Amino acid sequence: MTKVTMTVNGKSVSAETEGRTLLSSYLREGLGLTGTHIGCDTSQCGACVVHLNGRAVKSCTVFAQDVAGAEVRTIEGMANADGSLGVVQQAFQDHHGLQCGFCTPGMVMASAALLAENPKPTEAEVRHGLEGNICRCTGYHNIVKAVLAASGQDVAAVAAE
């Protein structure tokens, strides 16, 4: 067992872990941050996406010990300081970008990373940017609308393009 320390959602945290422990398991089991979902165990679904040093990564593909000292942001860190929903989270709620909710944390994290890189994406750019995330419920239309709304664009005007 090795003690792994990193900054998660702005706080320094530590937990004992085995060398083979994935970041997703470290977050969920070691730190109790269960918002990061483990969906497929093959890095196909994107339910486990977190931000690692500002970049979206599938946390099921990274060993926790390999990112010791890193900055990690999970879905729990996406809310505003007052506890209200962050912009992307609120857009997902307002535009019905979720149904069962299982993929939602990964979708929100991937969407936030996309918007950080491309603040005004087109519909096609949103669809391309979310290709690594699978949703079995929504058909993606409302997820795309939510991301476009979070970017401050008129969803009706963009969808009409």
PyMOL commands that set and color helices and strands:
alter all, ss='L'
color gray80, all
select helices_A, chain A and resi 23-30+59-61+64-67+75-77+87-94+104-117+123-129+141-150+155-160
alter helices_A, ss='H'
color red, helices_A
select strands_A, chain A and resi 2-8+11-17+49-52+55-58+71-73
alter strands_A, ss='S'
color yellow, strands_A
deselect
rebuild
show_as cartoon
